Amino acid sequence: MTTCTPFRLTARLCWLGLFWIGSLLAAQAQGTPGFALEPDFGCVPLSVQVTDDASKAPPGGRTPAYDNGQDTDTSTFSAVDPVFYYDAPGVYLVKQLVDGTAPLAERIARRRLVVLDTVVPNAQVAFCEGNRVRLTVDDRDDARFLLPGRDYGTYAVGDTTLVYDQYRIRWGDGQEEVVQKRQFVLTHTYNDGKFDHTVQVQGLYSVSACGGTARLPVRSFQALAWPALNRAAVQADGSVLLQLQVGITGRYRLLRQTANGLTALDTLANEGPQDYASTAIDARNQSACFRFEAFDVCGNTLASPNLCTTRLTATPNAAQNSITLSWPRDQSGFAFRHYTIYRDNRPFATLPDRDQTSFVDTGPLQCGQRYQYHLVVTMTYPRQTAEIESHSLPVEVTAQSTVQPEPVQQVQATVNLENQVVLSWRAPSPTPSAYQIRQMNPAGKLLTLFTAGGPAFTDQQADLASQPYCYEVLFTDTCGNVSRTSTRVCPIRLTGDRNETSVRLTWTEYEGWPGGAQQYFVERIGADGTVLDSAPANGRSFQESLDDLLDAEEQVLRYRIRAAPNDNRYTDSYSNLVTFRLPYRIYFPTAFTPNGDGLNDTFHGFGRFVEQFTLRIFDRWGEVVFQTNDFTDAGWDGTFRGMPLPPGLYPYTVSGTDETGRPLTLSGKVQLIR
């Protein structure tokens, strides 16, 4: 029985073939099969022209049946010289079937068709400085094209492996070149003045001039960013901490200058500021110079000048109370600006001469104290906005001295409201741990020796009411050297006396101000310390009439002297307080008239400086008819228990104290008139 199984036909064509076979069994043979494919190699998408072999066809022609090998429902049909379309790579077996009485196997012809894949070449382009690009192609592994074989029953097609045999490079500026290897690197420079190109890399098979194309846009050329080498600092372990600035383009490498040239230390790629610790050399004992370099794949380089480390040594000089610092001359390639010496992390000397390699710190230094120094070399470069710095490793040294310290300055004396002498002065640098204060009389005889922990002292033992005092301040530094004696200061001593008519004050001159006293003032002080009155004095004496003090608000008069200096570095100085007590004043009338006319209607006292007070009024039999403890009370209105008393003499007594606490007593008689 005739069957359609030897090749794949649709159901329609299969029945058509059976019809032909059945109707032509006795007919004359229709020729032998044969056809050609054009092309039989090519890349997807591929159109293939099928041409029947006319030499093998009958005189009247024929319409063979074909199978294009694509394994679809429409892969078999009858046509004259059809065109097959292939959009998938692979090895296809195309078959032709002709009519006739010969056995089926003799009426089928076969042709192999290879449809190649357009693999995109593995290509990369890098943009470089100077309008250059670098093209890298590496198809050693990725560009292999495997066409799997197929088993067609009696017929089989084996695996076919193809690779690109050559590459055509079109640079996008009208220039192109062909390379016959699968791994290569090319560089190209654009000279057309344009900044928008597309590099095309097409792989080509030797069996067919086709293949995939990689299209690589070139939009801009990247100039190398400046490799900023900002800072070098020697660390405690001898390593060098470098501060670098990496740009967004290119790659960077760090190099160290040696006697034999430059040695690469590392390659850096991360964008932004970076800290890099170099352990290539122990920079505690020798200088190290570094260079930072940007480079690209095209061979362009851009390098910073050398940045070198620096070393610092410190030596104490006891005889001069100083420390000598020394360092090697800076060898960096940047533009030198200045050296800065730091003491205890604070800058205290800036040196603009690059050739200067030593400095003497004369302080003031505190003997026995440990100081830390470090040196900073500051440089500039036109392509860097920030200054470049090289930091030495900090060094520590203990100050030693046999030099006598200078005296303390701006010693001043004043007296507080408790009549205590208060001394103050400007602390020297470095500050000593203690001071010695000499108390003496104006003749220079030492009276007492005090000790103070800071630049101020209060002499609570001074008795200025009995004698004047003078003071000197000195100290001993940590090396045992006693300072020179300070300027002697003598506070103002105020004395005074009071007679029946006036108060007289005299005082000593303030001693210790370089420019002396500009003016003395007499001040009257309230009990709460406020200044009630102040007046400039001529000379060093003052007299005030008691009549001028009738309106004094306080019974106790407190005087002091204020001196104003000529030198504005000093503040006013005050003397001790001198006090005087005014007598209390109290008065009672001898009669009163409680008749309601608003004149002398009550009996009460008048006076000043009365603190505590008791008034008692008696009748003729000694009975208390009125009593009050309020000196400001409205007084007695001449009644007793609400009833008017008869006219007559009424004795009274007054007792109490004045504002100073001294007792007061008074008695008398008042005439009640009706």
Buried (B, 14 or more C-beta within 10 A) or exposed (E): EEEBEBBBBBEEBBEBBBEBBEEBEEEEBBBBBBBEBEBBBBBBEBEBEBEBBEEBBEEEEBEBBBBBBBEEEEBBBBEEEBEBEBEEBBBBBBBBBBBBBBEBEEBBBBBBBBBBBBBBBBBBBBBBBEBBBBBBBBBEEEBEBEBEEBEBEEEEBEEBEBBBBBBBBBBBBEEEEEBEEBEBEBEBEBEEEEEEBEBBBBBBBEBBEBBBBBEBEBEEBBBBBBBBBBBBBBBEEBBBBBBBBBBEBBBBBBBBBEEEEBEEBEEBEEEEEEEBEBEBBEBBEEBBBBBBBBBBBBEBEBBBBBBBBBBBBBEBBEEBBBBBBBBBEBBBBBEBBBBBBBBEEEEEBEBEEBEEBEBBBEBBBBBBBEBEBBBBBBBEBEEBEEBBBBBBBBBEBEBBBEBEBEBBEBBBBBBEEEBBBBBBBEBBEBEBEEBBBBBBEBEEEEBEEBEBEEBEBBBEEBEBEEEBBBBBBBBBBBBEBEBEEBBBBBBBBBBBEBEEEBBEBBBBEBBBBEEEBEEBBBBBBEEEEEEBEEEEBEEBEBEBEBEEBEEBEBBBBBBBBBBBBEEEEBEBBBBBBBEBBBEBEBEBBEEBBBEEEEEEBBBBBEBBBBBBBEBBBBBEEEEEBBEBEEBEBEBBBBEBEEEEBEBEEBBBBBBBBBBBEEEBEBEEBBBBEE
